[in-house]
């Protein structure tokens, strides 16, 4: 029985190792095939992706749901950008932003978005759009940084 248990543990370790190797090699391939459509900015030592398109005011800031990033808005991003400036970003660990390997609460997410927009020079009046759990983040953003927010759109939040 002990020998069977040891063999099962060894097989599991080999499978996990193979999965980690596959993930790391394929991640490089994916980045080469699908480059980020926006720009990268350093926020508190984290490489974050921000994709701003269009011109006009107010600036629409898109906050995705819990497991999503900016790519989830690809079908509407350009359509919205034909009306005004639209910025979608990736929270750490989503799409093109680097991971932080821990869970962030809504205050941390909203403060990080504020810093990202500041570093990227995205100023002026803003409308926050939050989908699903993103609605929690944009409400927290407004609570902590209400200065230039002119409106909010909550989708399935």
Secondary structure, DSSP 8 states (H G I E B T S, - for coil): -HHHHHHHHHHHHHHHHHHHHHHHHHHHHHHHHS--SSEEEEETTEEEEEEEES--SSEEEEE--TT--GGGGHHHHHHHHTTS-EEEE--TTSTTS---SS---HHHHHHHHHHHHHHHT--S-EEEEEETTHHHHHHHHHHH--TTEEEEEEE--
